[in-house]
């Protein structure tokens, strides 16, 4: 009997030992980097418990402007001090004299430190190259002069670049087959989101030292510099943004009190975004609070355009021979036939109607066009890039359909077949009301398309993906948009109409007649259907391009949800054109 019990006990011990051995193998061999459903890296956790470190570079890629200037971060040469200095004798006097502070400040900073730190953080003392060399020549353990990567306090182009954050659920969903730590910061909006896989860190660059339970050095006071083995990382995305123009655009949008809205500036030749500003700003403390966040990039969201849409109607009218200069329209009446008490323009032909933005003319033309073809306005909206995505998309790397701007709305002209055939709805559509919607980016793309003579192109926000050393991983070539186009004759006629808006003595763009660049464009005031009390809110636009003879820039400004007698955009547009002219003159010098 006792033998049987002994065998059972031995068997149980062997089973327990096997289970313990299996568990140990699981921890030490098989799941050391991704233990449990939470994906815990046991090696990292073990090291972190017996070491202190300071991250010099998180390893996540960044964004550059078109000329290579950093948009998301800056490398600052700083003095790094380790807390074990308080337990050692070190030449604090010599370090203090090099960096130009008192010994007391350095000693006091170290005494209060529990972790390694950049001296002066959150506004670290910036060292010169000479100071860095002198400090590192001292070879004092725990004292280093290095370039540390800091996020910019205020990011230019924050909406188009986007934000990052930790989201364990999203990490697993986005990268089910990748070994990515759940604590990895990933892109949540904008270009940070669309280029996220390229920007993922290969590992951190950091200074590390091992400590005992009291925080003292465990293996002497040698500090190690640890960095990823791959010298080509982190990756950088070279955007098409011009840092100087972006800063000026941000400044002017705020100066002119745009609370909701912004601007888009395109380089017509390359059809690239030079600057894009959206307001309200992102609330970094609570970015996804629906009421206060400002996280949405409104320049990529469809808006009511108002009379800007008359450009589409004009294009359709020109190609269907409805633009007879001898034909007159009653511009003293509203689109329903009633007398217009606000605008008594009298009898106008199409050209003058476009310059003065006569609603009755374009409501009438829209009805006549829809009788010919119920899809004609949508067809011309596509021909002009007014609807449909404008952002660059194509096959790259292992993406079959990569989109630089995946959050961009498509816009629309009609929502239903009923609206396409209802004369009242069609009349409202002709003046950019009812269901007509477009993004500010698409409106800018329409102006660029007209300026190029009808040639449609996708809009680039990034030109290339680059390795750490600046060599190109891949590039985004200029790319034509698919689909039908307007004729060159129609494009030329539209160019003249857009310029006439400015040169006409009563044109809605006459405020821009004396700018240093000749502007062509179209105004718009869209009724939103929203009210403050009994007063309706409006979207106010001006969209155009310049210089008129040799087009280089397409610029759209929009002020959303403002009262009819407030929130004009003319001054903002004028100031932006002047700033671009000054910038161009400085570039020539």
C-alpha positions in Angstrom: 0.0 0.0 0.0 2.8 2.4 0.9 4.5 1.7 -2.4 1.3 2.7 -4.2 1.1 5.9 -2.2 4.8 6.6 -2.9 4.3 6.2 -6.6 1.3 8.5 -6.6 3.2 11.1 -4.6 6.2 10.9 -6.9 4.0 11.1 -10.0 2.3 14.2 -8.5 5.6 15.8 -7.9 6.8 15.0 -11.4 3.6 16.5 -12.8 4.0 19.6 -10.7 7.7 19.9 -11.7 6.7 19.5 -15.4 4.1 22.2 -15.0 6.6 24.5 -13.3 9.2 23.7 -15.9 6.7 24.4 -18.7 5.7 27.7 -17.1 9.4 28.6 -16.7 10.0 27.8 -20.4 7.0 29.9 -21.3 8.3 32.8 -19.4 12.0 32.5 -20.3 11.9 31.1 -23.8 8.6 31.3 -25.7 6.7 34.4 -24.5 9.4 36.6 -23.1 8.5 39.5 -25.3 4.7 39.0 -25.5 3.5 37.4 -22.3 -0.2 37.0 -21.6 -3.1 38.6 -23.5 -1.7 42.0 -22.7 1.5 41.4 -24.7 3.8 42.2 -21.8 7.6 42.3 -22.7 9.1 40.5 -19.7 12.6 41.3 -20.7 11.8 45.1 -20.7 9.9 44.8 -17.4 12.8 43.0 -15.8 15.3 45.5 -17.0 13.2 48.4 -16.0 12.9 47.1 -12.4 16.7 47.1 -12.0 17.7 50.1 -14.0 17.1 53.7 -14.6 17.2 55.3 -18.0 16.4 58.5 -19.9 15.0 58.2 -23.4 17.0 60.3 -25.9 14.8 59.4 -28.9 11.5 57.4 -28.7 12.3 55.9 -32.1 9.0 56.9 -33.7 9.5 58.6 -37.1 8.7 62.3 -37.7 7.5 64.7 -40.3 9.6 67.2 -42.3 8.5 70.2 -44.3 9.3 70.3 -48.1 12.7 71.7 -47.3 13.6 69.2 -44.6 12.7 71.3 -41.5 11.2 69.3 -38.7 7.5 69.8 -38.1 6.9 67.6 -35.1 10.1 67.6 -33.1 13.5 69.2 -32.6 16.8 67.8 -31.4 18.2 70.0 -28.6 21.7 69.6 -27.2 21.2 69.3 -23.5 23.0 68.4 -20.3 21.9 65.0 -18.9 22.4 64.4 -15.2 21.9 61.1 -13.3 20.6 61.0 -9.7 23.4 58.8 -8.4 25.6 61.9 -8.6 24.3 62.9 -5.2 26.1 59.8 -3.8 29.4 60.5 -5.5 32.1 63.1 -5.7 32.1 64.9 -9.0 33.5 68.1 -10.4 30.3 70.2 -10.2 32.3 73.4 -10.3 33.8 72.7 -13.7 30.5 71.6 -15.2 28.8 74.7 -13.9 31.4 77.0 -15.3 31.1 75.4 -18.8 27.3 75.7 -19.0 27.2 79.1 -17.3 25.1 78.3 -14.2 25.9 78.2 -10.5 27.1 75.0 -8.8 24.2 75.4 -6.4 21.7 75.0 -9.2 23.3 71.8 -10.5 23.6 70.3 -7.0 20.0 71.3 -6.1 18.7 69.8 -9.3 20.5 66.5 -8.7 19.3 66.3 -5.0 15.7 66.5 -6.1 16.0 64.0 -8.9 14.8 60.4 -8.8 15.4 59.7 -12.4 17.9 60.9 -15.0 16.9 64.3 -16.4 17.8 67.0 -18.9 18.9 70.0 -16.8 16.3 72.8 -16.9 13.4 70.6 -18.0 10.7 71.4 -19.1 12.7 74.2 -20.7 16.1 72.5 -20.9 19.3 74.5 -21.1 20.4 74.5 -24.7 24.1 73.8 -25.1 26.5 74.9 -27.9 28.6 72.4 -29.8 31.7 73.7 -28.0 30.0 73.3 -24.6 29.0 69.7 -25.4 32.6 68.8 -26.4 34.0 70.3 -23.2 31.5 68.4 -21.0 32.0 65.1 -22.6 35.8 65.5 -22.5 35.6 65.6 -18.7 34.3 62.0 -18.8 32.4 62.4 -15.5 30.1 59.3 -14.9 26.5 60.5 -14.8 27.2 63.7 -16.7 26.5 63.8 -20.4 26.0 66.3 -23.2 23.8 64.8 -25.9 21.1 65.8 -28.4 17.7 64.8 -27.1 14.6 64.7 -29.2 11.8 66.9 -27.9 8.3 67.3 -29.3 7.6 70.9 -30.4 5.5 72.9 -28.0 3.2 74.1 -30.8 3.0 72.0 -33.9 2.5 73.8 -37.2 -0.1 72.1 -39.3 -1.3 70.1 -36.3 -4.5 69.0 -38.0 -3.0 67.6 -41.2 -0.1 65.9 -39.4 -2.4 64.6 -36.6 -1.9 63.2 -33.2 -0.5 60.1 -31.6 -1.4 58.2 -28.4 -1.4 54.8 -26.7 -4.3 52.5 -27.5 -3.8 48.9 -26.7 -7.0 47.7 -28.5 -6.2 49.7 -31.6 -2.6 48.4 -31.7 -3.9 44.8 -31.7 -6.5 45.5 -34.3 -4.2 47.4 -36.6 -1.2 45.1 -36.3 -2.5 41.6 -35.5 0.5 39.9 -37.0 3.2 42.3 -35.8 5.1 42.1 -32.6 4.3 45.5 -31.4 4.3 46.5 -27.7 0.8 47.5 -26.5 2.4 50.6 -25.0 3.6 51.7 -28.4 2.4 55.2 -29.4 0.5 55.0 -32.7 -1.0 57.5 -35.0 -4.7 58.3 -34.3 -5.5 61.1 -36.8 -4.1 62.8 -39.9 -0.8 61.8 -41.5 0.3 60.2 -38.2 -2.5 57.7 -38.8 -2.1 57.1 -42.6 1.7 56.7 -42.4 1.7 54.9 -39.0 3.2 51.6 -40.1 6.2 53.4 -41.5 6.6 55.5 -38.4 6.5 52.7 -35.8 9.7 52.6 -33.7 12.4 50.0 -34.1 13.3 50.8 -30.5 14.3 53.6 -28.2 17.7 55.4 -28.0 18.5 55.9 -24.3 21.1 56.2 -21.6 20.8 53.4 -19.0 22.4 52.5 -15.7 21.7 49.6 -13.3 20.7 50.2 -9.8 20.2 48.4 -6.5 17.2 48.6 -4.2 18.2 52.0 -2.9 18.7 53.5 -6.3 22.5 53.3 -6.1 24.8 51.9 -8.8 24.7 48.1 -9.0 27.7 47.5 -11.3 29.7 50.6 -10.8 28.7 53.9 -12.4 29.1 53.1 -16.0 26.2 54.4 -18.1 25.4 52.6 -21.4 24.0 54.2 -24.5 21.5 51.9 -26.1 20.0 52.4 -29.5 18.2 50.2 -32.2 20.5 48.2 -34.3 19.0 49.4 -37.6 20.9 52.6 -38.6 18.2 53.6 -41.2 15.5 54.2 -38.5 13.6 56.2 -37.5 11.8 57.0 -40.8 10.8 60.5 -41.7 7.9 61.6 -43.9 8.8 64.6 -46.1 5.6 66.5 -46.5 4.8 69.1 -49.1 4.2 71.8 -46.4 6.2 75.0 -46.5 7.1 75.7 -42.9 7.3 79.5 -43.3 4.0 79.7 -45.3 2.3 77.4 -42.8 3.4 79.6 -39.8 2.1 82.7 -41.6 -1.2 81.1 -42.4 -1.7 80.0 -38.8 -0.9 83.6 -37.6 -3.3 85.2 -40.1 -6.2 82.8 -39.4 -6.0 83.6 -35.7 -5.4 87.4 -36.3 -8.7 87.6 -38.3 -10.6 85.7 -35.7 -11.5 82.5 -37.5 -13.0 80.4 -34.7 -14.4 77.6 -37.0 -12.9 77.3 -40.5 -9.5 77.8 -42.0 -7.6 77.9 -45.2 -5.9 75.6 -47.8 -3.0 76.7 -50.0 -1.9 74.5 -53.0 1.1 74.6 -55.2 -0.6 74.5 -58.6 2.3 73.1 -60.6 2.8 70.1 -58.3 -0.8 70.1 -56.8 0.7 69.8 -53.4 -0.5 71.2 -50.0 1.8 74.1 -49.0 -0.3 75.0 -46.0 -3.5 73.9 -44.3 -5.0 75.5 -41.2 -8.1 74.2 -39.4 -9.8 75.8 -36.5 -10.7 75.3 -33.6 -7.3 74.1 -32.5 -6.7 70.6 -31.1 -7.2 70.4 -27.3 -4.2 68.3 -26.5 -5.5 67.7 -22.9 -8.7 66.1 -24.2 -8.4 65.5 -27.9 -11.4 63.3 -28.4 -14.0 65.3 -26.4 -16.6 65.9 -29.1 -17.5 69.4 -27.9 -14.1 70.9 -27.2 -11.5 68.7 -28.9 -11.1 70.5 -32.3 -9.4 67.2 -33.5 -11.4 67.1 -36.8 -9.6 68.7 -39.8 -12.4 70.8 -41.2 -10.5 71.4 -44.4 -11.2 67.7 -45.2 -14.8 67.7 -44.1 -17.6 68.6 -46.5 -19.2 72.0 -46.0 -22.1 73.9 -47.6 -20.4 76.0 -50.3 -23.0 78.5 -51.5 -22.2 80.4 -54.7 -18.7 78.7 -55.1 -20.7 76.0 -56.8 -21.8 78.4 -59.5 -18.4 77.7 -61.0 -19.6 74.1 -61.8 -22.9 75.4 -63.2 -21.0 77.8 -65.4 -18.7 75.1 -66.8 -21.7 72.9 -67.7 -23.4 75.9 -69.3 -20.4 76.8 -71.4 -20.0 73.2 -72.7 -23.7 73.1 -73.5 -23.8 76.4 -75.3 -26.0 78.1 -72.7 -23.6 81.0 -72.2 -24.9 83.3 -75.0 -23.6 86.8 -74.1 -26.7 88.3 -75.6 -29.0 86.4 -73.3 -30.2 88.3 -70.3 -31.5 87.1 -66.9 -33.7 89.0 -64.5 -31.4 89.6 -61.5 -33.9 91.7 -59.7 -35.8 88.5 -58.7 -35.2 85.6 -56.4 -35.0 82.1 -57.7 -38.7 81.6 -56.9 -39.7 84.6 -59.1 -40.3 87.0 -56.2 -38.8 90.5 -56.3 -35.4 90.5 -54.5 -35.5 93.4 -52.0 -31.8 93.1 -51.3 -30.2 92.8 -54.7 -31.6 94.8 -57.6 -29.1 94.0 -60.3 -31.5 94.3 -63.2 -31.0 92.4 -66.5 -27.6 90.7 -66.7 -25.9 88.2 -69.0 -24.1 85.1 -67.7 -20.7 86.8 -67.4 -22.0 89.7 -65.3 -24.2 87.3 -63.3 -21.2 85.3 -62.4 -19.2 88.4 -61.4 -22.0 89.8 -59.2 -23.2 86.3 -58.2 -26.8 86.5 -59.3 -28.7 83.6 -57.9 -31.6 83.7 -60.5 -29.2 83.2 -63.4 -27.6 80.1 -62.1 -30.8 78.6 -60.7 -32.3 79.0 -64.2 -29.3 77.5 -65.9 -29.2 74.6 -63.5 -32.9 73.8 -64.3 -32.2 73.9 -68.1 -29.1 71.7 -67.7 -30.9 69.1 -65.6 -33.7 68.8 -68.2 -31.0 67.8 -70.7 -29.4 65.3 -68.4 -30.4 64.6 -64.8 -26.8 63.7 -63.9 -25.1 66.6 -65.7 -24.2 68.8 -62.6 -22.6 65.8 -60.8 -20.7 64.9 -64.0 -19.2 68.4 -64.2 -18.6 68.5 -60.5 -16.4 65.4 -61.0 -14.7 66.9 -64.1 -13.7 69.9 -62.0 -12.6 67.8 -58.9 -15.3 69.5 -56.9 -16.5 66.1 -55.6 -14.8 62.8 -55.1 -11.6 62.4 -53.1 -8.8 64.8 -54.0 -6.0 63.3 -51.9 -3.2 61.2 -53.4 -3.9 57.5 -53.5 -2.2 54.5 -55.2 -0.3 51.3 -54.8 2.9 51.5 -52.6 4.9 49.0 -50.6 2.4 46.3 -49.7 -0.6 48.6 -49.7 -2.9 48.1 -52.7 -4.8 51.4 -52.2 -2.8 53.7 -49.9 -4.4 57.0 -49.2 -2.5 59.9 -47.8 -5.7 61.6 -46.6 -8.0 58.7 -45.6 -10.3 60.9 -43.5 -11.2 63.2 -46.5 -15.0 63.4 -47.3 -16.2 62.9 -50.9 -18.6 65.8 -51.1 -21.9 65.6 -53.1 -24.3 67.4 -55.4 -27.6 65.5 -54.8 -28.6 62.8 -52.4 -31.7 61.5 -54.1 -33.2 60.9 -57.6 -36.2 63.0 -56.4 -33.9 66.0 -55.9 -32.3 65.6 -59.3 -35.7 66.0 -61.1 -37.5 68.5 -58.7 -37.2 72.0 -60.3 -37.2 73.7 -56.9 -34.4 71.5 -55.5 -32.5 71.9 -58.8 -32.8 75.7 -58.5 -31.4 75.6 -55.0 -28.6 73.3 -56.1 -27.6 75.7 -58.9 -26.7 78.3 -56.3 -24.8 75.8 -54.1 -27.6 75.2 -51.5 -29.8 72.3 -50.6 -27.6 69.1 -50.7 -24.5 70.5 -52.3 -21.4 69.9 -50.2 -17.6 70.0 -50.8 -14.5 70.1 -48.7 -12.3 73.2 -48.8 -9.5 71.0 -50.1 -11.7 69.9 -53.1 -12.7 73.5 -53.8 -8.9 74.4 -53.8 -8.3 71.5 -56.1 -11.1 72.7 -58.5 -9.4 76.1 -58.7 -6.1 74.5 -59.4 -7.7 72.3 -62.1 -9.1 75.4 -63.8 -5.8 77.3 -63.5 -4.0 74.3 -65.3 -6.4 74.5 -68.2 -8.6 71.6 -67.0 -5.9 69.1 -66.1 -7.0 67.1 -63.0 -4.5 65.9 -60.5 -4.6 64.3 -57.1 -3.4 66.4 -54.1 -0.2 65.4 -52.3 0.4 66.1 -48.7 3.7 64.1 -48.7 6.3 63.8 -51.4 8.5 60.9 -50.0 9.3 58.5 -47.2 12.9 58.9 -46.1 15.4 56.8 -44.1 17.2 58.4 -41.1 20.1 59.4 -43.3 17.9 61.2 -45.8 17.9 58.7 -48.6 14.5 57.9 -50.1 12.6 54.8 -49.2 9.8 55.6 -51.7 8.4 58.7 -53.3 4.9 59.9 -54.2 4.9 61.1 -57.8 2.5 63.7 -59.2 -0.5 61.8 -60.4 -3.4 62.7 -62.7 -7.0 62.1 -61.5 -9.0 59.6 -63.5 -12.2 60.5 -65.2 -13.5 63.0 -67.8 -12.2 66.6 -67.9 -13.5 69.9 -69.1 -12.4 71.1 -72.5 -9.5 73.6 -72.7 -12.0 76.1 -74.2 -14.2 75.7 -71.1 -11.2 76.1 -68.8 -10.1 79.3 -70.6 -13.6 80.7 -70.4 -13.8 79.8 -66.6 -10.4 81.5 -66.0 -11.8 84.7 -67.6 -15.0 84.5 -65.5 -13.1 84.0 -62.3 -10.8 87.0 -63.1 -13.9 89.1 -64.0 -15.2 88.5 -60.5 -12.3 90.6 -59.3 -12.0 93.2 -62.1 -15.7 94.0 -62.4 -16.5 97.2 -60.6 -19.3 95.5 -58.7 -17.8 92.0 -58.7 -17.9 90.1 -55.4 -14.1 89.9 -55.5 -13.4 93.6 -56.3 -11.7 93.9 -52.9 -8.7 92.1 -54.4 -8.1 94.4 -57.4 -5.0 96.1 -55.9 -3.1 93.1 -54.5 0.5 92.5 -55.7 -0.6 89.3 -57.4 -3.6 89.3 -59.8 -6.3 87.1 -58.3 -9.0 85.2 -60.0 -11.7 83.5 -57.9 -15.3 83.1 -56.7 -17.0 84.1 -53.5 -19.6 82.1 -51.7 -22.1 82.5 -48.8 -23.8 79.2 -47.9 -26.9 79.2 -45.7 -26.4 76.5 -43.1 -29.9 76.1 -41.7 -28.5 76.7 -38.2 -29.6 79.6 -36.1 -28.7 81.8 -33.1 -32.1 83.0 -32.0 -33.8 84.1 -35.2 -30.5 84.8 -37.0 -29.3 82.2 -39.5 -25.6 81.2 -39.6 -23.6 81.1 -42.9 -20.5 79.7 -44.4 -18.4 82.4 -46.0 -15.9 81.5 -48.7 -13.5 82.9 -51.2 -11.7 80.5 -53.5 -9.3 81.4 -56.2 -5.8 81.3 -57.7 -3.0 83.6 -58.6 -1.1 85.1 -60.3 -3.7 85.1 -63.0 -1.4 85.1 -66.0 1.1 82.5 -64.6 -0.9 80.5 -62.0 1.2 79.2 -59.0 -1.1 79.1 -56.0 -4.7 78.0 -55.4 -6.0 79.5 -52.1 -9.3 78.8 -50.3 -10.4 80.5 -47.1 -13.6 79.7 -45.3 -15.3 81.0 -42.1 -18.0 78.5 -40.9 -21.2 79.2 -38.9 -21.0 83.0 -38.8 -23.8 85.6 -38.9 -24.6 87.2 -42.3 -23.1 90.6 -41.4 -20.0 89.2 -39.6 -17.1 86.9 -40.2 -16.0 88.1 -43.7 -13.0 86.4 -45.3 -11.8 89.1 -47.7 -9.2 90.6 -45.3 -7.7 87.2 -44.5 -7.5 86.3 -48.2 -5.9 89.7 -49.0 -3.3 89.4 -46.2 -2.4 85.8 -47.2 -1.8 86.8 -50.8 0.4 89.7 -49.7 2.3 87.4 -47.4 2.9 84.9 -50.2 4.1 87.7 -52.5 6.6 89.0 -49.8 7.8 85.4 -49.3 8.4 85.0 -53.0 10.3 88.2 -53.2 12.5 87.2 -50.3 13.2 83.9 -52.0 14.5 85.7 -55.0 17.0 87.8 -53.1 
